[in-house]
Amino acid sequence: MPQFHCYVSEAVAEVIRRRARARRLSVSQYLARLAEQDAAVGWPPGYFEHVIGGWKGDPLVRAPQGEYEARERL
């Protein structure tokens, strides 16, 4: 499996460590997941169920559109 190496500031490294720890992942696992998400093609798993199909409010209603405008003939 390929490995990548990069350099970041200490401040960025601390943020990465903290976020990895919060997700109970190693820094390597956390960064690998970020890279996989960024390189993913298509919709994420569950996207339509959680985002599009997740609306919990009142039904969406289209506002009145008015009448068509009269145009000059060409």
Buried (B, 14 or more C-beta within 10 A) or exposed (E): EEEEEEEEEEEEEEEBEEBBEEEEBEEEEBBBEEEEEEEEEEEEEEEEEEEEEEEEEEEEEEEEEEEEEEEEEE
